[in-house]
Structure formats: C-alpha cells, structure tokens
Amino acid sequence: MATGLPVSSAVLCLVGISTAVAIADVTIDACIAKNSIDKPALAPDMQSLCAFSSSLGALIGYATSGMFVHHLGAQGALGVMAIPPATVVFLGFFIYELKTYQHNAKEKVLNKVSGALKGMVRTIKYPVVWKPSLYMFLSLALSISTHEGQFYWYTNKTPPNPGFSQEFVGLVHAIGAVASMVGVLIYHKCLKDYPFRSILFCAQLLYGVSGLLDLTFVLRWNLALGVPDAAFVILEECVSRVVGRVRLMPMMVLSTKLCPPGVEGTFFALLMCIDSLGMLAAKAGGAAVLRALHVTRDDFARLWLAVLLRNALRLATLGAICLVPTADQTDVLVPRELLVSSPAAVAGDDEERLQLAMLTAHTDDV
C-alpha cells in the first residue's frame, strides 16, 4: 500500500517552493534595480555578478545531484535541497534596512501598495518603457522551444539517432553551465560598453545563426564532416549557452534601467512576468509546431523542419530591433518626471526603501 505524499499535496509543495524562490528573486532584483538607478555605471557589473553566481550554482547542482541521489536516494537528495533556502534566509540578515516605528503601519502598507500599482501603470505607458518591454517579449516568444523533441531524439537508441544516455545529457548540461559563465565573462569584459540596440542586434543575429548547429546535428551532417556526435553536441551546447547568455545579459540590464524609483521591485516583477509569458508562449508554440509536424517520441522525420522554423523566427525578431533604445548601458532611461517623484515614493518615506548599501560601498572601493 502506497504511503507517499498525495499528488495534490506534492503539487502544493512545489508551488510553495516556486513562490518562495520568486519572492527571494524579486527582493534581490529590487536591490539591483534600486542600485542601478543610484549607480548607473555599475548596472552591467551587478547583472554580470548575479548571472555568474546563477551559472555557478547551476554547475554545482549538475555536478552534485547525481552523487546525492546515488548515496542518499531520491528523498535524501530532496532533503539536501533545503540547504539553499536556508542560506537565502541567512543572506537576508545582511540586507541593510533602516528601522522605523509606525503606529499606523497597516494604513501605510495599503498606501504603498496603491502607490506602487499606480506608479507601475503610469510607467508602462511611456514609449521608452513599453517599446523595449515589447521587444523582450517578442524575442522570447518567437524563439519557439523544440527542446522536448530534441531530447527524445538525443536519447533514442534507434539508428541513426544519437542514442545518448541520460547521464551523458546531464554531463552536457553541466558543461553548458560552465559555458554560461564564460558568456557572462565575455559580456562583462568586452560587451558591456556597447549601446543596447547594437549589442542586442548582434546577439540576436548570432542566436539565430547558432541554431544552424542544431539543424546540422539533426540532419546528421556532422557525421559527413567526420565530427562524432558526442563532440558535436558538446560544441553546440557551449556555443548556444555562450550566445544565449550574451543575448540575455543586456536584456536584464535594460529591465533594471526601466524601473522607476520607489517601485523597483514591483515594476521589475512586472517585467519578469512579461518575460515569463514570452517563455511560456515559446514552449506552447514549440509544442504546437512539433504536434503539427507529427514529431513524436519515435518519429523524428520532420524534426529538422521544426528546428529550421525556430531559427527563422529567431532571425525574424530582428525586424523589431527598432523598439530597443540606442542608449548606452550606463545611461538613465527612466523619464525625468518619474525620477523626480513617484506615487510609491510619496506614499512612504525614502529611508524605508530597500537598499543594498554594502554592495555600493564595496563597488566604490574597486
């Protein structure tokens, strides 16, 4: 008789985990957005630090997950997952906040929420804000995902399919995490001083061209060139991760530049919701294309058409590049009237805004 956790309870736990991670993520994003306004020249550096840390965490996860499952079992490995949230709680004690004593705290909270919502609606109406937001959505939504079909093709052992083991696929993802860190370093050292439109145009162009490696692999042209499957898929993963990271980094910097003072966390959360909708649309679009082409777990005859369409849509996104501002990545993009005053700032005192004083203090010393 099964004694495991009911499905509904398991789903509820997973939703709770995702919610908690999102809250912590938005809090950190608010700190970054706030300091990007206070220290515009450091915005690319702060995003580079966050992206590098994220890739490093992914690498550690890929490298240790198999070991934990092998020695501790699935339940033990999931228990180890409680350690990272504990470190996030510990990190929270180092975020600087001024103490305030409020007798009408409930009323002030309601005023702040109302002010934040009004400020968010007011901000998104500015062309300098909604145009790049629309571009980021289109860039993510039009890059339809063919990952599901490719994963089944990778692991299908029927010739002439590659027939990779799941362990090897995990190794490829771990190598991809290292490539992501390389992409962050390339952006930070070489590309952070270029204007938004120039770097996003080149990155999107490379993103579309790099997809030809997938097409080459699916059509098995790599074997005609004498390149083994294992070596080619590692090359493809490294190139796609580097290009993908270089493409996403200026988008993240641009998102922080669009957040007005006082509603940094709220507005950045809105932008991330828009991006999430774009990624959801990409997955739904990819699934629809795979279904229309009758690509299944055993039939991959038309998988190459799905990959070709994906690459064409990536290149088609370049037609919307005019929505991206030509400003430098260190420029202030928020309209001047939003910098002077905002509803959220009026609703609460300036000293109550979330600050990351330690970060700015350290960067000033560098």
N, C-alpha and C positions, 0 to 999 in steps of 0.2 A: 504493500500500500504506500503510495507516494506521500511524503510528509514535507515536501518542499513548499516554498512560498507560492501562494496563489498568483496566477498571471496578473490579475488586477493590482495586487499589492506590489508585484515586481515592477509593473509599468509605472505605478505611482512613485516608487522609489527612484526610478530612472528619471522621471520628470522632475522630482525634487532635486536630484543631483544636478541636472542641467540648469534648473532655476538658480541654484546656489552658485554654480560656476558663472552664470550670466551676471548675477549681481556683483560678484567679485570683479568680473571683467569690466563691467560698466564703471565700477568705482575707480579702477586703475585708469580706464580710458578718460574719466573725468579729470583725474590728476594730470594726465598727459595733455589733454585739451587745454586745461587751465594754464599750465606752464608753457604750452605752445603759444598762447596769447601773450603771456608775460615775457617770454624769451623766444621770439620768433626765429632767431638764428639757430636755436637748438632743437627745433621741431623734428628735422630729419634725424638728428642724433638720437633723440628719445625714441622715435619709432624704430630705428635700427637696433637699439638696445633691447626693446621689447620683442621684436621679431627674432633676434638672435637667441634670446632666452627661450622663446617658444620652440624654436627649432632644436635647441639643446635639450629641452625637456622631452620633445618627441623622440630624439635619438636615444635618450636614456630609457624611455618607455619601450621602444622597439628592441633595445639591446637586452633588457632585463625581464621582459614579460614572459618569454619562453622559459627562462630559468626558474622564475617564481612558480609558473604553472607546473613545471616538471617536479620541483622539490616540495611545493606546498599544496598542490592541487588547485582546482579552479576556485574553490571557496577561499582558500588561503591567499591566493593571488588577489582576489577581490578585497580581502581584508587589508592587504598592503596598500590598496588604493585609498584607504582612509588617511594615510600619512600626508599626501599633498594637501588636502583640505586643512589639515591641522597646521601646516606651515603657513597657509594663507591667513589663518586666524592669528598666528604669531606675527606675521608681517603687518597686520592691521594696527598693532600697537606702535609701529614706527611711523605711521602717517600722522603728520602734525595737524592738530586742530586746536583752536582756542576754546577754552571753556566759557560757556555763557550760562547765565542763570535767568531763566524765563518763567514768569508766573502765568503767562497766557500762551504756553507752548503749543497747545492744540490749534488755537486760532492762527498762530504764526505759520504752523505747518500747512494749514489749509490755504493761507495766503500765498505761501511759497509754491505750492503745487499749482494753484490757479495762475500765478505769475509765470511759472515755467511753461505751462501749456500755452498761454498767450504769447510768450516770447518765442516758442517753437513755431507756432503758426505764423507769427509775424516774420520770422527769419526765413522760412521756407518760401515765402512769396517773392523774395528778391531774386532776380535773374542770376546774379553772381553766385547764388546758393543752389537754386533748383536745377540750373543747367548742368554743372558738374555732377550733381547727385543723379540726374537722369543718365548721364554718360556712364557712371559707375554701374548703375543698374543694367543698362544695355550691354555693357562689356561682360558682365557676369551672366546675364540671362541668355545671351546669344551664343555663349560658349557651351553648347549642349554637352551633357556628360554621356560618354559611351563606356564608362568605366565598368559597368556591370557586364556588358557583352564581352569586353576585352578580358576581364578577369576569368570568366568561364573559358574563354579561348586560350588564355595563358595556361590554365591547369588541365585542359582537355588532352588526354594522352593518346588520342586517335591521330595517327599520321595524316597530314603533315603538320598538325598543330604542335606547338612547343612542348606541351606536357610538363610544365614546371610544377614542382612540389609546392605546397603551401608554405613550407619552411623557407624555400628559396624566394618566394614572393615577399615574405616578411623581411628577408635579408635585403632585397631590393629596396623596400620602403625605408629600411634603416640607412642604407647608402643615400637614399633620396633626402633624408633628414640632414645628413652632412652636406649634401649639395645645396640645401636651403640655406644653411649657414654661410656657405660660400657666396650664394646670391646676395645675402644681406651685406657681407663684407664688400662685394663688388659695388653694390649701390652706395654704401657708406663712403667708400674711398674714392669712387670715380664718378658717380652719377647724381649725388645729392645737390649739386650746384646748378644743374640744368633746369630750364623752365618746365613747368608742368606739362604743357602741350607737347613740347619736343620729346621729352622722355617717355610720355605715355604713348605717343605715336610710334616711336621706335620699338618700345616694349611690346605693344600690341601687334606690330608687324612681325617681330621675332616670334611672338606667341603663335601666330598663325603659321609661319614658316616652319617652326619647330615641330608642329603637328605632322609634318610630312614624314618625320621619323616613325611615327605610329603607322602611317599608311605604308611605308616601306616594309615595316615589320609584318603587318597583317598580310600583305601581298607576297611575303617571303622573298623579297628582293635581296635581303641581307645575305641569304644563303648563296644567291647568284654572285654576290660580291665577295664571298668567302669569309663572311663575318659570322661566327657562331651565335646562336640565339641568346645564350647567357650573356655574352659580352655586349651584344647589341641592345638588349633590354636594359642593362645597367647604364649604357651610354644614353639611351633615350630617357631614362628616369632622371639622370643627372642633368641633362640639358633642359628637360621640361621643368624640373624643380628650380633651377637657377633662373630661367627666363620667367617662370611664374612668380617667383619671389621679387625679382626686379620689377615686374609689372604691378604687383600688389603694394609694394612699399610706397611709391608716390601717391597711390590712392589713399592709403592710410594717413599719410601726411596731409593730403588735401582735405580729408574728412576732418582732421583736427583744426585745420585752418578755417573751416566753415562754421565752427561753433562760437556763438556769441558769449560774452561774459555773463556769468550768473546762471546760465542753463547749459553749461558744458556737458554734464553727464546726460541730461535729458535729450539734448539735441544729438549728441554722438550716438546715444542709444537708438534714436530715430534713424540715423544714417545706417547704423548696423542692421536695423530691421529691414531697411530698403535693400541692403546688400544680401541679407539672408533670403529675402523674397526673390532676388535675382538668382541666387544659387539654387533655390527650390525650383524656380522656373526652368533652370538649366537641366536639373535632374528629371523633371517631368517631361521636358521637351526631348531629352535623350531617350527616355523610356518610350515615348510615343514614336520616335523615329525607328528605334530598334523593333518595336512591335509592327510598324508599317512595313518594314523590310523583312519581316519574318525571321529575325535573328533570335535564336533560342539557345538553350544550353548545349544543344547538339548540332545545330545548323548555323554555320558561320559564313555561308557562301556570300552573303551581302554585307558582312560586317565592314568591309572596306568602303562601301558606299556611305555608311553612317559616319565613318571617320573622315571621309572626303567632305561630306556636308558640314561636319563640325568645323573643319579647317576653313571652309569657305565662309561660314558665319563669323568665325573669328576675324577674318580679313574684312568682312563687311562692316564690322564695328568701326573701322577706321573712318567710315563716312560720317560718324557722329563726333569726330575728334574736335570739331569746331565748338562743341559745348564746353570744352575744357579751357580755362583761362590761360593766357600766355605769361602769367606772372611767375616770378621765381619762387622756389620752395621756401624761401625765408621771408617772403612778403606777407603783409597782413591783408587778407581777403575779405574779412568781415566789414560790412558797410560802416562808415564812421558813426552814423547815428546809433547803431547798435553797440558800438564801443563806448559811447558816452553814457548811455542809460539803457537799462533793460527791465522788464517787468519783474523778473526774479530778483534783480538787484534792489529794486525799490521795496519788494516785499520783505527782504531780510537784510541784516547788516552785512557789510563787506567782510568783517572778520569771521563770519560763520561759513564762508565758502571753503570748500575743501581745498587744501594746499598740499604741495609736496615740497616743502621748504628745504628739506635735506638734499633733494636731488638738485635743485637750483644752486644751492650753496656749493655742492661738490663740483658742478659743471663750471661755476665761476672760477674755481681754483685751477681748472685744467688749462 
